[in-house]
């Protein structure tokens, strides 16, 4: 297994529930075990969640209440409403920009709903973490989110705007203006699935 047992034990000592898997298929299979009938599920923007197939699975699940702000055709008012509803969900599904060796989740957000949910609100938070997100220190995490994650997300979101005939509008000021580093406090509230593949940005 790619994750050293000592690292997992360190994360568990911080209060996380930690699972280590080899690939996207295993990550999806494990993630599904946390999705229960009739539960409410919130979403934070995450390419990693999409890449393992979990976003599609959630969108096609008829026996959960998914607060899906990415549904085509909804108004901005409804988008914001669903983001707010996600803050009080049974399970919030997302990723992180970086995870340090001593257990800090390092993130930058535009609107802040993703990092707010990690801190407080949803009963549990499921975070998909590719091996490319694991860094040594808080400083390394900040460098990663500014030099890798933010840059690639700006490119992705502006390309999407162009595709739909809109003017590119994303830049570092509006995509990375709320910064957090978080350690778990309530034991096992935050679930980390560590994946032995590069995922997301």
NORMO-V45949 format. One record per residue. N is the residue number from 1. SS is DSSP state (helix for helix, strand for strand, loop for the rest). PSI is psi as a letter, one per 30 degrees, with the letter a starting at -180 (* if undefined). Layout:
n->N ss->SS psi->PSI
n->N ss->SS psi->PSI
//
This chain:
n->1 ss->loop psi->k
n->2 ss->loop psi->f
n->3 ss->loop psi->k
n->4 ss->loop psi->k
n->5 ss->helix psi->e
n->6 ss->helix psi->e
n->7 ss->helix psi->e
n->8 ss->helix psi->e
n->9 ss->helix psi->e
n->10 ss->helix psi->e
n->11 ss->helix psi->e
n->12 ss->helix psi->e
n->13 ss->helix psi->f
n->14 ss->loop psi->f
n->15 ss->loop psi->f
n->16 ss->loop psi->l
n->17 ss->strand psi->k
n->18 ss->strand psi->k
n->19 ss->strand psi->k
n->20 ss->strand psi->k
n->21 ss->strand psi->l
n->22 ss->loop psi->e
n->23 ss->loop psi->a
n->24 ss->helix psi->e
n->25 ss->helix psi->e
n->26 ss->helix psi->e
n->27 ss->helix psi->e
n->28 ss->helix psi->e
n->29 ss->helix psi->e
n->30 ss->helix psi->e
n->31 ss->helix psi->e
n->32 ss->helix psi->f
n->33 ss->loop psi->f
n->34 ss->loop psi->f
n->35 ss->loop psi->j
n->36 ss->loop psi->l
n->37 ss->loop psi->k
n->38 ss->loop psi->g
n->39 ss->loop psi->l
n->40 ss->strand psi->k
n->41 ss->strand psi->k
n->42 ss->strand psi->l
n->43 ss->strand psi->k
n->44 ss->loop psi->k
n->45 ss->loop psi->k
n->46 ss->loop psi->j
n->47 ss->helix psi->e
n->48 ss->helix psi->e
n->49 ss->helix psi->e
n->50 ss->helix psi->e
n->51 ss->helix psi->e
n->52 ss->loop psi->f
n->53 ss->loop psi->g
n->54 ss->helix psi->e
n->55 ss->helix psi->e
n->56 ss->helix psi->e
n->57 ss->helix psi->e
n->58 ss->helix psi->e
n->59 ss->helix psi->f
n->60 ss->loop psi->g
n->61 ss->loop psi->k
n->62 ss->loop psi->f
n->63 ss->loop psi->g
n->64 ss->loop psi->l
n->65 ss->strand psi->j
n->66 ss->strand psi->k
n->67 ss->strand psi->i
n->68 ss->loop psi->j
n->69 ss->loop psi->f
n->70 ss->loop psi->g
n->71 ss->loop psi->k
n->72 ss->loop psi->k
n->73 ss->loop psi->f
n->74 ss->loop psi->l
n->75 ss->loop psi->l
n->76 ss->helix psi->e
n->77 ss->helix psi->e
n->78 ss->helix psi->e
n->79 ss->helix psi->e
n->80 ss->helix psi->e
n->81 ss->helix psi->e
n->82 ss->helix psi->e
n->83 ss->helix psi->e
n->84 ss->helix psi->e
n->85 ss->helix psi->e
n->86 ss->helix psi->f
n->87 ss->loop psi->f
n->88 ss->loop psi->g
n->89 ss->loop psi->l
n->90 ss->loop psi->e
n->91 ss->strand psi->k
n->92 ss->strand psi->k
n->93 ss->strand psi->k
n->94 ss->strand psi->a
n->95 ss->strand psi->a
n->96 ss->loop psi->l
n->97 ss->loop psi->e
n->98 ss->strand psi->l
n->99 ss->strand psi->k
n->100 ss->strand psi->l
n->101 ss->loop psi->f
n->102 ss->loop psi->g
n->103 ss->loop psi->g
n->104 ss->loop psi->k
n->105 ss->strand psi->j
n->106 ss->strand psi->k
n->107 ss->strand psi->l
n->108 ss->strand psi->k
n->109 ss->strand psi->l
n->110 ss->loop psi->d
n->111 ss->loop psi->e
n->112 ss->loop psi->f
n->113 ss->helix psi->e
n->114 ss->helix psi->e
n->115 ss->helix psi->e
n->116 ss->helix psi->e
n->117 ss->helix psi->e
n->118 ss->helix psi->e
n->119 ss->helix psi->e
n->120 ss->loop psi->k
n->121 ss->loop psi->d
n->122 ss->loop psi->k
n->123 ss->loop psi->e
n->124 ss->strand psi->l
n->125 ss->strand psi->k
n->126 ss->strand psi->j
n->127 ss->strand psi->k
n->128 ss->strand psi->k
n->129 ss->strand psi->j
n->130 ss->strand psi->l
n->131 ss->helix psi->f
n->132 ss->helix psi->f
n->133 ss->helix psi->f
n->134 ss->strand psi->k
n->135 ss->strand psi->l
n->136 ss->loop psi->e
n->137 ss->loop psi->l
n->138 ss->helix psi->e
n->139 ss->helix psi->e
n->140 ss->helix psi->e
n->141 ss->helix psi->e
n->142 ss->helix psi->e
n->143 ss->helix psi->e
n->144 ss->helix psi->e
n->145 ss->helix psi->e
n->146 ss->helix psi->e
n->147 ss->helix psi->f
n->148 ss->helix psi->d
n->149 ss->helix psi->e
n->150 ss->helix psi->e
n->151 ss->helix psi->e
n->152 ss->helix psi->e
n->153 ss->helix psi->e
n->154 ss->helix psi->e
n->155 ss->helix psi->e
n->156 ss->helix psi->e
n->157 ss->helix psi->e
n->158 ss->helix psi->e
n->159 ss->helix psi->e
n->160 ss->helix psi->e
n->161 ss->helix psi->e
n->162 ss->helix psi->e
n->163 ss->helix psi->e
n->164 ss->loop psi->g
n->165 ss->loop psi->g
n->166 ss->loop psi->l
n->167 ss->loop psi->k
n->168 ss->loop psi->k
n->169 ss->loop psi->f
n->170 ss->loop psi->k
n->171 ss->loop psi->l
n->172 ss->helix psi->f
n->173 ss->helix psi->e
n->174 ss->helix psi->f
n->175 ss->helix psi->f
n->176 ss->loop psi->i
n->177 ss->loop psi->g
n->178 ss->strand psi->j
n->179 ss->strand psi->k
n->180 ss->strand psi->l
n->181 ss->strand psi->k
n->182 ss->strand psi->k
n->183 ss->loop psi->k
n->184 ss->loop psi->k
n->185 ss->loop psi->e
n->186 ss->loop psi->j
n->187 ss->loop psi->k
n->188 ss->loop psi->g
n->189 ss->loop psi->e
n->190 ss->strand psi->k
n->191 ss->strand psi->k
n->192 ss->strand psi->k
n->193 ss->strand psi->j
n->194 ss->strand psi->k
n->195 ss->strand psi->k
n->196 ss->loop psi->h
n->197 ss->loop psi->l
n->198 ss->loop psi->k
n->199 ss->loop psi->k
n->200 ss->loop psi->a
n->201 ss->loop psi->*
//
